[in-house]
Amino acid sequence: MKTLRVGLGERSYDILIERGILRRAGEFVASKGGKAMVITDSNVAPLYLGTVAESLRGAGLQVRSVTMPAGEKSKSFSSLPRLYSLALDFGLTRSDVVVTLGGGVVGDLGGFMAATYMRGVRFVQIPTSLLAQVDSSVGGKVGVDLPEGKNLAGAFHQPACVLIDPDVLDTLPPYYVADGMGEVIKYGCIKDRALFETLEEINGDRERLFEHIEQIIYTCVDIKRLVVERDERESGERKLLNFGHTYGHALEKIRHYELSHGAAVAAGMEHITRISESRGQTVPGCAERIGRVCRAFGLDLQARADIDEIVAAVRNDKKSSGEGLDVVLLHDIGSAYTFRTTPEYFRG
């Protein structure tokens, strides 16, 4: 087992990475409460809910589960009343625990429910998608989408622990592997040139990717852990984790969330890097390298939208303010910085 500790004082927690850890989930959740409400989705439930629920019950927990429809549309305010009602009916209290079993949508939705139910109950993240394992399950950012944009209602609510089982990735269709690789590539771009070069060498080969997957997960999570420890509330360094996301979130909204998050972020990383290169803010050639590695891992860089729509959507981004907009640019692969500008920057 690989263990990483997120050091946040009384909000500190462990990230545990081990093949087969789903079957032992009860060992790590039991001390967190007498009742466990498991929130999952319709893709994950048939595969893993039984295993996790059996482990929780074996550890002496009372278990109630709820299965949400898979997809971004479940991450909305309209989903919350049902979750609150089920929790109340179950008798869930602040001494109990919410367990999120699924990808980023389940983690964000379930985490936000946990943050707001009875002013906050503990929750445990069990991410089952590559995207959630390398990124969204760590750091305590939870929330739901509004009609005006993605993640506009949310909170910082750190999990009690994160359990990462690389074995679950074996069942992921290529679409979801590519989705997660958008975030993996991001970490190489902003913080780890060696990781990016490893991805270039793997060149989209799934078998070779999965030979390295545990180390890739560990590397990405370790980067995020260190950033979150230094900037939990995203007032400085943590903004770097948004590389490609401002454009990407706008694109997702315009495309009615029918485009994967990873593909949207990939398009955002390449688009903004082409602009920053043209302005002399980034070493030439970075955008071409980003585009090449993204395409190798199956990410569609042809996803585009009318630039007027993009700029309008960016104005509603939570990173925008009356004083301007912080965008993340690269000095070079492996080195990123924030640049204060306006949504008009995206016009090029």
N, C-alpha and C positions, 0 to 999 in steps of 0.2 A: 504493500500500500504506500502511495505517495501522499504526504500530508503537507498542506500549506496553511499557515496561520495568518488570518487577516487581523492585524493588531489595531483595534479601535477602542482601547480601554474596556469599559464594561460592555461594549457592543462587539467585542472580538469573537471570532468564530473560526472553525476549521473547515477547510475544503479537503475532502478525502477522495482520492482517485484510485480505484481498484476494479479490476475485472471481476464481475460477479457480485459486486457490493449490493445490488438490488435485493438479493436473497438474504442479506444481513441488515437490511434497513432498520429493522426493529431495535437492534443493538444501539443504534445511534440516535434514534428518535424517542425511545421509551422514557429516557430521563427528562424529556422536554414536556411531558404532560400525560394525563391519564386517558384523554380522548384524542383521537386523531381524525381530522376531516381531510380526506384526500381529494384534491381537485385535479382532474385529468381531462383528456379530450377523446374524441371518438376514434382517432387513429391509434392512440397509445393504449387505451383501456384494454382492448382485446389481447394485446401483446404482454403487458407488464402489470396491470392493475392487480390481477390475482396474486402474482408473486409478492408484490409489495404489501398488499393487505394481509396476506398470510403471515409474512414476517412481522408485521406490526402486531397482529393478534397474538402471535407466538411470544411476543415480548410483554404481553399483558395489557395492551392498549385496546380500548373500544374503538371501532373503526366505522366511519360513515364515509361513503364516497359519492362524488357527483361527477358526471361525465358531460363536458361541454362539447358543442359542435366544433370540430377542428377548423382552424382558420382565423384570420385576423378579425373577422367580424364579431367574434365572441368577446374581443377585448374592448368592450364598450360599457357605458353606464347601465344599459338595459340588462346586462348580465348580473349586475350586483344585487338587486333585490332578491333574486332567487337564491343566491349564495348566502346572503344574510339570513333569509328565512330558514334555509336548511340548517344553518349553524345554530340558530335559536331553537329550532325543533329538536336538534341533537343535544342541546344543553351545553354547547361549547362555551367555555369560560376562559378567562385570561390565564388560567393555569394549564390550559390545554394547548394543542398545536394544530396548525394547518400544514399539510404536506402538499406541495405542488409537484406533480408527476407529469412531465411533458416538456414541450419546447418553450420558446420565448413567450408566446401568447399566454400559455397556462401560468408560467412563472410570474409574468407581469400582472395578470388579472388576479391570480390567487394571492400574490404578494400584496397587491393594493387592497384586496378584501381583508387580509390579515392586518394590514396597517390601520384600517379604518373601523373594523369591527371592535366594539367595546374600547375604542381609542387605542387599539393595538394588541394583537396576540402574537405569540411566537409562530414562526413558520420555518419549515425545512424545504430546501430546494433539492429536487431530484431531477435534473435536466436529462432529457432523452434525445435531444437533437444536437448535432454538432454545434450549431450556432449558440444554443443555450449553454452547452458545456464549456465553450471557449470564451463566452462573453456575458450573456444577459443574466445568468444565474448568480453572478458574483458582483458585489458592489452596492446592493440595496436599492437600486432604482426600480421602482414599481409604478404601474399606472395603467390608465386606459386611454383610448383614443376618443376624440371629440369629432363631430362632423367637420370642424374647421381644420383639423390636423391631427397628427400622430403624437401620442404621449403627452397631450396638453393638460391632462389631469393626472396628478401622481404624487408620490411621496418618496422620501428616503426611509427605508425600513429594512435594516440588515437582517438576513436570515440567521437562524440559530446554528445551522451548519449546511453545507452543500455536499451531496453525495453524487459522485460522477462515476458512472460505470461505462467504460469504453465498449464493452460487449454489445450494448444496445445499438451501437452505430452500424453493426453488421446488417441490421434489418432496414436501414435507411435506403430509400430509392435514390438514384443519382441526383434528382432534382434537389433533395434536401441536403445531400452532401455538398453540392455546389452552393446552396444557400449559406451553409456554415462557412464555406471557404472564403466568402466575401469578407467575413470578420477576421479570419485567420490572416488573410493577405493584408488587411488593415494593420494588424499588429506588427507585421514585418515592415510595412511602410513607415510607421510612426516611431518604432522603438527598437527594432531588431533586424539589422541588415542581414545577419547570418540566417535567420529564419526565412527571410524573403529569398535569399539565394538558394536555400534548401528547396523551397517551393518551385523555384525556377528549374532546379535540377530534376525534381520529381516529374514536372511537366505534365501534370494532370493524370498520371498513371494511378488508378485507384488502388491497385495491389501495393505499390510502393508507398502510397500515401498512408495506407492502413498499417504498414510495417512501422511507420514513424508516428502513428497517431497519438499514442500515450505521451510521448515527449512533446509533440506539438500542442496537445491540450495543456500539459504542464507549463510549457513556455508561455502560452497566451494568458493562462490564469495567473501565473506569477507576475507577468507584466501588469495586469490589471490590479492585482492585489497591492503591489507596491504603489501604483498611482492612487488607488483609493485610500491607502493609509496616509498618503501625503496630502490628499485633497478630497475628502469624503463628499463634500457638498458641491463640487464642480465650480469652484470659484477661480481656479487657475489651471494646474497641470491636467486635471481630469478632462478638460475640454478637448485635449488632444485625441481622446478616444472617439470623438465625433467626426474624425476625418472621413469625408465622403457622405456624411449623414444628412447634412443640411439639404443638399441637392437630392439625396436619396429619399429622404422623408417626403419632400415635395413631389417627387416622381411617383412614389407609392400612392400618395393621396390622389393625384391626378389620374392615375391608372386604377383607382378604386380598389387598391390592395390586391389586385390580381397578379401583380409582379412580386416576386420574392424579395424579401428584405436584402438578402445578399446580392442579388442582381442590381437592385437599386443603389446600394452602397458602392458596388463596383463601378457602375456608371458614374456615380458622383465623384469617386476618387479619380477616375480618368479625366472627367470633364474639368474639374477644378485644377488638376495638375497641368493640363494643356494650357489653361488660362494663365496660371502662375508662371509657367515656363515662358510663355509669350511676353510676359511682363518682366522677365529677368529675375523673378523671385525664387525660382527653383532650377536646379542643375538640369540642363537639357538632356533629354532621353528618358527621364523618369516616367513620363506618361506612357511612352511606348512600352517600357518594361512592365508597367502596371497592367496595361491593356493585354499584353501578351500572356502574362501569367493568369489573369482573370479568364481569358478565353480558353486557356489550357484546362482550367478546372470547370468549364462548362457554364461560365457566367455570361449572360447575354448583354453585350455592350451596345447593342443596337437600340435598347430601350431609350426612347427619347420622348419629349413632350414640347409643346409650343413654349418658347422661352418666356413669353409674357405670362403664361400660366405658372411657370416655374417661379418667376420673380414674385408674383402675387402670393403664391403658396409660401415662399420663404419669408415674406413679411409676417406671416402668422406663426413662424417657427418660434419655439420657446427660447431659442438662443438669440433672437432678435430683440432689440430694445429701441427706445427713443434716441439713444446715443449712437446707434449703429448695430453692426452684426459682427460677431467673432467667427471667422472661418478658419479652418485648419489647413495649413499649407505645408509642403515639404521643403526643407533645405535640399535634401537628397534622400535617397532610399535609406530608411532607418533613423531619420532625424526630422522632426516636425516642430512647428511653431504656430501660434495663433496670430492672426492678422485682423486688425479692426477695419471694417469697410461697411458697405451697404449691400442690400440685395441686388443692386444693379451690377455688382461684380460678376454675377453669373452670366451676364450677357457677353462677357469676354472682351 
